[in-house]
Amino acid sequence: MACARTRLIRLAGGALAMGVGIWSMHFIEMLSSSLSIPLDSDLAVTGYSLLIAVLVSWFALYIGTRNDLSLVRLLVGGVDGSGHRQHALGGHARVADGACDSL
C-alpha cells in the first residue's frame, strides 16, 4: 500500500512539473507574439489550459511508467492528441480588446 501511495505522489509531482513546464513554454510563446491590435488573456480559459496540460502529462506518465508496458500502451501514452487541446485552448484565451464591444 505504501508503495502504491509513493507511486501516486511521484506521478502527481511529475505530471505537475511536466504539465506546468509545457504550459509555461506555450504561454510565453503566446505572450511573445505581437499583432497590430491590443490583446488580453481570459484568466479562466488560461487556467483550464494549464489544468489540461497537467492532466495530459499525468496520463502520459501513468501509461509510460506501468510495469506491463506494451507497445500499444507506449504509443497511446506518447501520441495522445489531448495535448493539442491545451495549446488550442491557450490560444483561444487570447482576446482582442474591444472585440465584444462592437457586437
N, CA, C and O atoms as CSV, one atom per row, in Angstrom:
chain,resi,resn,atom,element,x,y,z
A,1,MET,N,N,0.820,-1.198,0.000
A,1,MET,CA,C,0.000,0.000,0.000
A,1,MET,C,C,0.859,1.255,0.000
A,1,MET,O,O,0.558,2.215,-0.709
A,2,ALA,N,N,1.927,1.252,0.792
A,2,ALA,CA,C,2.811,2.419,0.851
A,2,ALA,C,C,3.505,2.629,-0.492
A,2,ALA,O,O,3.741,3.763,-0.908
A,3,CYS,N,N,3.828,1.528,-1.162
A,3,CYS,CA,C,4.480,1.621,-2.462
A,3,CYS,C,C,3.541,2.260,-3.485
A,3,CYS,O,O,3.978,3.075,-4.298
A,4,ALA,N,N,2.273,1.904,-3.455
A,4,ALA,CA,C,1.291,2.470,-4.376
A,4,ALA,C,C,1.088,3.957,-4.098
A,4,ALA,O,O,0.950,4.754,-5.026
A,5,ARG,N,N,1.069,4.324,-2.829
A,5,ARG,CA,C,0.906,5.732,-2.469
A,5,ARG,C,C,2.112,6.544,-2.920
A,5,ARG,O,O,1.961,7.646,-3.447
A,6,THR,N,N,3.297,6.008,-2.717
A,6,THR,CA,C,4.514,6.681,-3.154
A,6,THR,C,C,4.507,6.856,-4.666
A,6,THR,O,O,4.905,7.903,-5.176
A,7,ARG,N,N,4.053,5.832,-5.382
A,7,ARG,CA,C,3.984,5.919,-6.840
A,7,ARG,C,C,3.026,7.025,-7.275
A,7,ARG,O,O,3.337,7.779,-8.197
A,8,LEU,N,N,1.874,7.131,-6.630
A,8,LEU,CA,C,0.914,8.172,-6.982
A,8,LEU,C,C,1.450,9.568,-6.691
A,8,LEU,O,O,1.228,10.500,-7.464
A,9,ILE,N,N,2.155,9.707,-5.573
A,9,ILE,CA,C,2.741,11.006,-5.224
A,9,ILE,C,C,3.799,11.396,-6.255
A,9,ILE,O,O,3.842,12.542,-6.702
A,10,ARG,N,N,4.643,10.451,-6.626
A,10,ARG,CA,C,5.665,10.731,-7.632
A,10,ARG,C,C,5.036,11.020,-8.990
A,10,ARG,O,O,5.496,11.897,-9.721
A,11,LEU,N,N,3.996,10.290,-9.317
A,11,LEU,CA,C,3.297,10.514,-10.575
A,11,LEU,C,C,2.666,11.909,-10.605
A,11,LEU,O,O,2.748,12.610,-11.614
A,12,ALA,N,N,2.049,12.300,-9.515
A,12,ALA,CA,C,1.433,13.630,-9.441
A,12,ALA,C,C,2.492,14.727,-9.522
A,12,ALA,O,O,2.294,15.734,-10.202
A,13,GLY,N,N,3.605,14.535,-8.837
A,13,GLY,CA,C,4.688,15.525,-8.895
A,13,GLY,C,C,5.275,15.645,-10.286
A,13,GLY,O,O,5.542,16.746,-10.767
A,14,GLY,N,N,5.475,14.506,-10.929
A,14,GLY,CA,C,5.995,14.517,-12.294
A,14,GLY,C,C,5.026,15.163,-13.270
A,14,GLY,O,O,5.432,15.933,-14.140
A,15,ALA,N,N,3.747,14.850,-13.126
A,15,ALA,CA,C,2.732,15.430,-14.008
A,15,ALA,C,C,2.632,16.934,-13.802
A,15,ALA,O,O,2.471,17.685,-14.763
A,16,LEU,N,N,2.726,17.371,-12.561
A,16,LEU,CA,C,2.671,18.802,-12.274
A,16,LEU,C,C,3.881,19.519,-12.875
A,16,LEU,O,O,3.738,20.562,-13.513
A,17,ALA,N,N,5.069,18.955,-12.667
A,17,ALA,CA,C,6.283,19.574,-13.205
A,17,ALA,C,C,6.264,19.599,-14.732
A,17,ALA,O,O,6.563,20.624,-15.344
A,18,MET,N,N,5.915,18.481,-15.337
A,18,MET,CA,C,5.911,18.409,-16.794
A,18,MET,C,C,4.796,19.271,-17.386
A,18,MET,O,O,5.015,19.985,-18.365
A,19,GLY,N,N,3.602,19.204,-16.795
A,19,GLY,CA,C,2.472,19.983,-17.305
A,19,GLY,C,C,2.698,21.478,-17.199
A,19,GLY,O,O,2.418,22.217,-18.143
A,20,VAL,N,N,3.203,21.934,-16.055
A,20,VAL,CA,C,3.475,23.363,-15.884
A,20,VAL,C,C,4.602,23.798,-16.823
A,20,VAL,O,O,4.564,24.902,-17.366
A,21,GLY,N,N,5.597,22.940,-17.016
A,21,GLY,CA,C,6.687,23.270,-17.932
A,21,GLY,C,C,6.208,23.426,-19.366
A,21,GLY,O,O,6.561,24.394,-20.039
A,22,ILE,N,N,5.407,22.479,-19.834
A,22,ILE,CA,C,4.867,22.552,-21.194
A,22,ILE,C,C,3.943,23.758,-21.333
A,22,ILE,O,O,4.019,24.498,-22.313
A,23,TRP,N,N,3.079,23.947,-20.354
A,23,TRP,CA,C,2.126,25.051,-20.408
A,23,TRP,C,C,2.847,26.403,-20.402
A,23,TRP,O,O,2.503,27.291,-21.182
A,24,SER,N,N,3.838,26.560,-19.531
A,24,SER,CA,C,4.519,27.852,-19.433
A,24,SER,C,C,5.291,28.163,-20.714
A,24,SER,O,O,5.372,29.322,-21.120
A,25,MET,N,N,5.858,27.142,-21.351
A,25,MET,CA,C,6.539,27.355,-22.625
A,25,MET,C,C,5.555,27.890,-23.666
A,25,MET,O,O,5.867,28.838,-24.386
A,26,HIS,N,N,4.371,27.286,-23.746
A,26,HIS,CA,C,3.384,27.750,-24.711
A,26,HIS,C,C,2.807,29.108,-24.317
A,26,HIS,O,O,2.510,29.927,-25.187
A,27,PHE,N,N,2.647,29.354,-23.028
A,27,PHE,CA,C,2.103,30.642,-22.584
A,27,PHE,C,C,3.071,31.772,-22.928
A,27,PHE,O,O,2.649,32.831,-23.392
A,28,ILE,N,N,4.361,31.553,-22.705
A,28,ILE,CA,C,5.359,32.571,-23.051
A,28,ILE,C,C,5.400,32.772,-24.563
A,28,ILE,O,O,5.579,33.891,-25.042
A,29,GLU,N,N,5.235,31.696,-25.299
A,29,GLU,CA,C,5.171,31.808,-26.759
A,29,GLU,C,C,4.005,32.701,-27.167
A,29,GLU,O,O,4.151,33.553,-28.044
A,30,MET,N,N,2.857,32.511,-26.541
A,30,MET,CA,C,1.687,33.327,-26.873
A,30,MET,C,C,1.906,34.791,-26.481
A,30,MET,O,O,1.457,35.696,-27.185
A,31,LEU,N,N,2.589,35.023,-25.371
A,31,LEU,CA,C,2.861,36.398,-24.949
A,31,LEU,C,C,3.850,37.089,-25.882
A,31,LEU,O,O,3.795,38.306,-26.057
A,32,SER,N,N,4.744,36.323,-26.475
A,32,SER,CA,C,5.763,36.934,-27.332
A,32,SER,C,C,5.234,37.271,-28.719
A,32,SER,O,O,5.866,38.033,-29.449
A,33,SER,N,N,4.094,36.720,-29.092
A,33,SER,CA,C,3.534,37.052,-30.404
A,33,SER,C,C,2.942,38.452,-30.351
A,33,SER,O,O,2.283,38.831,-29.383
A,34,SER,N,N,3.190,39.201,-31.401
A,34,SER,CA,C,2.666,40.570,-31.425
A,34,SER,C,C,1.801,40.767,-32.660
A,34,SER,O,O,2.154,40.349,-33.763
A,35,LEU,N,N,0.678,41.402,-32.451
A,35,LEU,CA,C,-0.245,41.735,-33.528
A,35,LEU,C,C,-0.462,43.235,-33.517
A,35,LEU,O,O,-0.023,43.923,-32.595
A,36,SER,N,N,-1.122,43.734,-34.516
A,36,SER,CA,C,-1.354,45.175,-34.605
A,36,SER,C,C,-2.525,45.634,-33.734
A,36,SER,O,O,-2.843,46.823,-33.711
A,37,ILE,N,N,-3.164,44.720,-33.027
A,37,ILE,CA,C,-4.260,45.084,-32.137
A,37,ILE,C,C,-3.894,44.680,-30.712
A,37,ILE,O,O,-3.163,43.708,-30.518
A,38,PRO,N,N,-4.385,45.404,-29.722
A,38,PRO,CA,C,-4.095,45.014,-28.332
A,38,PRO,C,C,-4.818,43.724,-27.960
A,38,PRO,O,O,-5.980,43.530,-28.318
A,39,LEU,N,N,-4.123,42.841,-27.236
A,39,LEU,CA,C,-4.689,41.570,-26.815
A,39,LEU,C,C,-4.649,41.452,-25.301
A,39,LEU,O,O,-3.807,42.057,-24.637
A,40,ASP,N,N,-5.557,40.678,-24.776
A,40,ASP,CA,C,-5.608,40.377,-23.359
A,40,ASP,C,C,-5.834,38.872,-23.235
A,40,ASP,O,O,-6.093,38.204,-24.236
A,41,SER,N,N,-5.738,38.332,-22.026
A,41,SER,CA,C,-5.961,36.896,-21.821
A,41,SER,C,C,-7.138,36.677,-20.889
A,41,SER,O,O,-7.284,37.374,-19.885
A,42,ASP,N,N,-7.966,35.716,-21.221
A,42,ASP,CA,C,-9.088,35.314,-20.373
A,42,ASP,C,C,-8.521,34.408,-19.280
A,42,ASP,O,O,-8.016,33.327,-19.581
A,43,LEU,N,N,-8.594,34.825,-18.041
A,43,LEU,CA,C,-7.976,34.111,-16.929
A,43,LEU,C,C,-8.562,32.709,-16.752
A,43,LEU,O,O,-7.814,31.768,-16.485
A,44,ALA,N,N,-9.862,32.547,-16.893
A,44,ALA,CA,C,-10.486,31.226,-16.712
A,44,ALA,C,C,-10.028,30.252,-17.787
A,44,ALA,O,O,-9.662,29.118,-17.476
A,45,VAL,N,N,-10.042,30.673,-19.038
A,45,VAL,CA,C,-9.630,29.785,-20.123
A,45,VAL,C,C,-8.139,29.458,-20.005
A,45,VAL,O,O,-7.721,28.338,-20.297
A,46,THR,N,N,-7.349,30.427,-19.581
A,46,THR,CA,C,-5.918,30.192,-19.364
A,46,THR,C,C,-5.714,29.147,-18.270
A,46,THR,O,O,-4.860,28.270,-18.400
A,47,GLY,N,N,-6.484,29.236,-17.207
A,47,GLY,CA,C,-6.408,28.245,-16.130
A,47,GLY,C,C,-6.820,26.854,-16.598
A,47,GLY,O,O,-6.213,25.856,-16.210
A,48,TYR,N,N,-7.860,26.792,-17.439
A,48,TYR,CA,C,-8.283,25.496,-17.976
A,48,TYR,C,C,-7.174,24.874,-18.823
A,48,TYR,O,O,-6.959,23.662,-18.775
A,49,SER,N,N,-6.469,25.705,-19.601
A,49,SER,CA,C,-5.401,25.163,-20.444
A,49,SER,C,C,-4.262,24.621,-19.583
A,49,SER,O,O,-3.618,23.644,-19.964
A,50,LEU,N,N,-4.003,25.237,-18.431
A,50,LEU,CA,C,-2.995,24.722,-17.501
A,50,LEU,C,C,-3.444,23.381,-16.924
A,50,LEU,O,O,-2.650,22.444,-16.835
A,51,LEU,N,N,-4.696,23.289,-16.539
A,51,LEU,CA,C,-5.232,22.042,-15.999
A,51,LEU,C,C,-5.150,20.915,-17.028
A,51,LEU,O,O,-4.782,19.790,-16.689
A,52,ILE,N,N,-5.488,21.208,-18.267
A,52,ILE,CA,C,-5.413,20.201,-19.325
A,52,ILE,C,C,-3.979,19.727,-19.507
A,52,ILE,O,O,-3.741,18.530,-19.669
A,53,ALA,N,N,-3.015,20.653,-19.484
A,53,ALA,CA,C,-1.605,20.280,-19.648
A,53,ALA,C,C,-1.156,19.337,-18.539
A,53,ALA,O,O,-0.436,18.374,-18.803
A,54,VAL,N,N,-1.566,19.598,-17.311
A,54,VAL,CA,C,-1.180,18.739,-16.184
A,54,VAL,C,C,-1.864,17.376,-16.294
A,54,VAL,O,O,-1.226,16.351,-16.055
A,55,LEU,N,N,-3.139,17.348,-16.648
A,55,LEU,CA,C,-3.855,16.074,-16.768
A,55,LEU,C,C,-3.312,15.211,-17.904
A,55,LEU,O,O,-3.180,13.996,-17.751
A,56,VAL,N,N,-2.999,15.824,-19.030
A,56,VAL,CA,C,-2.440,15.073,-20.154
A,56,VAL,C,C,-1.057,14.542,-19.781
A,56,VAL,O,O,-0.702,13.424,-20.155
A,57,SER,N,N,-0.284,15.326,-19.056
A,57,SER,CA,C,1.032,14.867,-18.600
A,57,SER,C,C,0.884,13.705,-17.630
A,57,SER,O,O,1.659,12.750,-17.684
A,58,TRP,N,N,-0.111,13.777,-16.739
A,58,TRP,CA,C,-0.359,12.666,-15.821
A,58,TRP,C,C,-0.694,11.395,-16.599
A,58,TRP,O,O,-0.179,10.320,-16.292
A,59,PHE,N,N,-1.554,11.523,-17.603
A,59,PHE,CA,C,-1.950,10.366,-18.400
A,59,PHE,C,C,-0.740,9.744,-19.097
A,59,PHE,O,O,-0.558,8.527,-19.059
A,60,ALA,N,N,0.084,10.574,-19.729
A,60,ALA,CA,C,1.253,10.062,-20.444
A,60,ALA,C,C,2.232,9.390,-19.477
A,60,ALA,O,O,2.776,8.331,-19.791
A,61,LEU,N,N,2.462,9.987,-18.314
A,61,LEU,CA,C,3.369,9.384,-17.337
A,61,LEU,C,C,2.771,8.113,-16.743
A,61,LEU,O,O,3.494,7.148,-16.492
A,62,TYR,N,N,1.477,8.103,-16.518
A,62,TYR,CA,C,0.816,6.913,-15.979
A,62,TYR,C,C,0.976,5.734,-16.935
A,62,TYR,O,O,1.315,4.628,-16.516
A,63,ILE,N,N,0.733,5.976,-18.209
A,63,ILE,CA,C,0.869,4.911,-19.208
A,63,ILE,C,C,2.335,4.498,-19.344
A,63,ILE,O,O,2.641,3.308,-19.417
A,64,GLY,N,N,3.228,5.464,-19.377
A,64,GLY,CA,C,4.642,5.188,-19.604
A,64,GLY,C,C,5.375,4.520,-18.456
A,64,GLY,O,O,6.440,3.938,-18.665
A,65,THR,N,N,4.830,4.590,-17.246
A,65,THR,CA,C,5.522,4.020,-16.087
A,65,THR,C,C,4.901,2.720,-15.595
A,65,THR,O,O,5.231,2.257,-14.503
A,66,ARG,N,N,4.020,2.132,-16.369
A,66,ARG,CA,C,3.381,0.869,-15.957
A,66,ARG,C,C,4.369,-0.277,-16.062
A,66,ARG,O,O,5.235,-0.284,-16.937
A,67,ASN,N,N,4.235,-1.243,-15.167
A,67,ASN,CA,C,5.095,-2.427,-15.209
A,67,ASN,C,C,4.816,-3.290,-16.431
A,67,ASN,O,O,5.730,-3.909,-16.977
A,68,ASP,N,N,3.569,-3.336,-16.860
A,68,ASP,CA,C,3.189,-4.152,-18.011
A,68,ASP,C,C,3.051,-3.294,-19.272
A,68,ASP,O,O,2.043,-3.357,-19.975
A,69,LEU,N,N,4.082,-2.494,-19.540
A,69,LEU,CA,C,4.060,-1.585,-20.673
A,69,LEU,C,C,4.205,-2.352,-21.982
A,69,LEU,O,O,5.211,-3.023,-22.211
A,70,SER,N,N,3.204,-2.250,-22.825
A,70,SER,CA,C,3.250,-2.882,-24.141
A,70,SER,C,C,3.494,-1.793,-25.186
A,70,SER,O,O,3.448,-0.601,-24.880
A,71,LEU,N,N,3.745,-2.208,-26.387
A,71,LEU,CA,C,3.970,-1.255,-27.465
A,71,LEU,C,C,2.729,-0.392,-27.692
A,71,LEU,O,O,2.844,0.809,-27.941
A,72,VAL,N,N,1.563,-0.991,-27.609
A,72,VAL,CA,C,0.315,-0.240,-27.805
A,72,VAL,C,C,0.157,0.830,-26.728
A,72,VAL,O,O,-0.170,1.976,-27.037
A,73,ARG,N,N,0.386,0.467,-25.476
A,73,ARG,CA,C,0.276,1.452,-24.387
A,73,ARG,C,C,1.316,2.553,-24.532
A,73,ARG,O,O,1.029,3.717,-24.254
A,74,LEU,N,N,2.501,2.202,-24.958
A,74,LEU,CA,C,3.546,3.194,-25.167
A,74,LEU,C,C,3.128,4.193,-26.240
A,74,LEU,O,O,3.322,5.398,-26.080
A,75,LEU,N,N,2.561,3.698,-27.326
A,75,LEU,CA,C,2.111,4.586,-28.400
A,75,LEU,C,C,0.934,5.447,-27.963
A,75,LEU,O,O,0.863,6.627,-28.307
A,76,VAL,N,N,0.014,4.865,-27.209
A,76,VAL,CA,C,-1.139,5.633,-26.725
A,76,VAL,C,C,-0.674,6.740,-25.770
A,76,VAL,O,O,-1.170,7.864,-25.842
A,77,GLY,N,N,0.261,6.434,-24.889
A,77,GLY,CA,C,0.764,7.437,-23.949
A,77,GLY,C,C,1.588,8.509,-24.629
A,77,GLY,O,O,1.571,9.665,-24.205
A,78,GLY,N,N,2.309,8.148,-25.677
A,78,GLY,CA,C,3.187,9.110,-26.326
A,78,GLY,C,C,2.549,9.925,-27.428
A,78,GLY,O,O,3.005,11.029,-27.727
A,79,VAL,N,N,1.498,9.399,-28.037
A,79,VAL,CA,C,0.900,10.064,-29.185
A,79,VAL,C,C,-0.465,10.650,-28.833
A,79,VAL,O,O,-1.212,11.041,-29.729
A,80,ASP,N,N,-0.791,10.714,-27.585
A,80,ASP,CA,C,-2.088,11.229,-27.156
A,80,ASP,C,C,-2.284,12.646,-27.683
A,80,ASP,O,O,-1.470,13.530,-27.415
A,81,GLY,N,N,-3.350,12.859,-28.422
A,81,GLY,CA,C,-3.589,14.162,-29.036
A,81,GLY,C,C,-4.227,15.182,-28.112
A,81,GLY,O,O,-4.515,16.301,-28.537
A,82,SER,N,N,-4.455,14.819,-26.857
A,82,SER,CA,C,-5.100,15.755,-25.937
A,82,SER,C,C,-4.235,16.973,-25.647
A,82,SER,O,O,-4.754,18.036,-25.306
A,83,GLY,N,N,-2.939,16.829,-25.778
A,83,GLY,CA,C,-2.047,17.963,-25.552
A,83,GLY,C,C,-2.307,19.099,-26.522
A,83,GLY,O,O,-2.082,20.267,-26.205
A,84,HIS,N,N,-2.783,18.748,-27.705
A,84,HIS,CA,C,-3.102,19.788,-28.678
A,84,HIS,C,C,-4.296,20.609,-28.216
A,84,HIS,O,O,-4.411,21.785,-28.560
A,85,ARG,N,N,-5.175,20.006,-27.448
A,85,ARG,CA,C,-6.325,20.747,-26.916
A,85,ARG,C,C,-5.857,21.852,-25.969
A,85,ARG,O,O,-6.409,22.952,-25.964
A,86,GLN,N,N,-4.839,21.550,-25.173
A,86,GLN,CA,C,-4.287,22.545,-24.253
A,86,GLN,C,C,-3.738,23.723,-25.031
A,86,GLN,O,O,-3.970,24.875,-24.665
A,87,HIS,N,N,-3.013,23.445,-26.099
A,87,HIS,CA,C,-2.406,24.513,-26.887
A,87,HIS,C,C,-3.484,25.348,-27.582
A,87,HIS,O,O,-3.398,26.576,-27.609
A,88,ALA,N,N,-4.491,24.687,-28.140
A,88,ALA,CA,C,-5.576,25.399,-28.813
A,88,ALA,C,C,-6.392,26.224,-27.823
A,88,ALA,O,O,-6.799,27.343,-28.134
A,89,LEU,N,N,-6.630,25.685,-26.648
A,89,LEU,CA,C,-7.394,26.412,-25.634
A,89,LEU,C,C,-6.605,27.623,-25.145
A,89,LEU,O,O,-7.180,28.684,-24.900
A,90,GLY,N,N,-5.299,27.469,-25.005
A,90,GLY,CA,C,-4.460,28.606,-24.611
A,90,GLY,C,C,-4.520,29.723,-25.639
A,90,GLY,O,O,-4.566,30.900,-25.280
A,91,GLY,N,N,-4.521,29.356,-26.923
A,91,GLY,CA,C,-4.651,30.359,-27.971
A,91,GLY,C,C,-6.014,31.011,-27.972
A,91,GLY,O,O,-6.146,32.194,-28.287
A,92,HIS,N,N,-7.028,30.243,-27.619
A,92,HIS,CA,C,-8.392,30.773,-27.547
A,92,HIS,C,C,-8.545,31.760,-26.394
A,92,HIS,O,O,-9.440,32.605,-26.418
A,93,ALA,N,N,-7.691,31.662,-25.396
A,93,ALA,CA,C,-7.779,32.551,-24.246
A,93,ALA,C,C,-7.388,33.980,-24.601
A,93,ALA,O,O,-7.726,34.922,-23.884
A,94,ARG,N,N,-6.671,34.136,-25.717
A,94,ARG,CA,C,-6.277,35.482,-26.145
A,94,ARG,C,C,-7.504,36.207,-26.682
A,94,ARG,O,O,-8.171,35.708,-27.589
A,95,VAL,N,N,-7.802,37.356,-26.142
A,95,VAL,CA,C,-8.996,38.109,-26.515
A,95,VAL,C,C,-8.567,39.502,-26.942
A,95,VAL,O,O,-7.837,40.182,-26.221
A,96,ALA,N,N,-9.015,39.919,-28.096
A,96,ALA,CA,C,-8.728,41.272,-28.584
A,96,ALA,C,C,-9.510,42.278,-27.755
A,96,ALA,O,O,-10.709,42.109,-27.531
A,97,ASP,N,N,-8.832,43.321,-27.300
A,97,ASP,CA,C,-9.520,44.372,-26.542
A,97,ASP,C,C,-10.609,45.007,-27.398
A,97,ASP,O,O,-10.355,45.428,-28.527
A,98,GLY,N,N,-11.803,45.072,-26.864
A,98,GLY,CA,C,-12.925,45.686,-27.570
A,98,GLY,C,C,-13.560,44.781,-28.591
A,98,GLY,O,O,-14.439,45.224,-29.331
A,99,ALA,N,N,-13.144,43.505,-28.664
A,99,ALA,CA,C,-13.701,42.612,-29.688
A,99,ALA,C,C,-15.186,42.387,-29.469
A,99,ALA,O,O,-15.933,42.245,-30.437
A,100,CYS,N,N,-15.628,42.352,-28.236
A,100,CYS,CA,C,-17.050,42.098,-27.964
A,100,CYS,C,C,-17.844,43.390,-27.885
A,100,CYS,O,O,-19.075,43.359,-27.887
A,101,ASP,N,N,-17.159,44.528,-27.815
A,101,ASP,CA,C,-17.866,45.796,-27.685
A,101,ASP,C,C,-18.665,46.149,-28.942
A,101,ASP,O,O,-19.675,46.849,-28.866
A,102,SER,N,N,-18.205,45.660,-30.099
A,102,SER,CA,C,-18.867,46.047,-31.353
A,102,SER,C,C,-20.056,45.147,-31.682
A,102,SER,O,O,-20.750,45.391,-32.670
A,103,LEU,N,N,-20.307,44.117,-30.883
A,103,LEU,CA,C,-21.423,43.199,-31.183
A,103,LEU,C,C,-22.742,43.736,-30.715
A,103,LEU,O,O,-23.771,43.085,-30.893
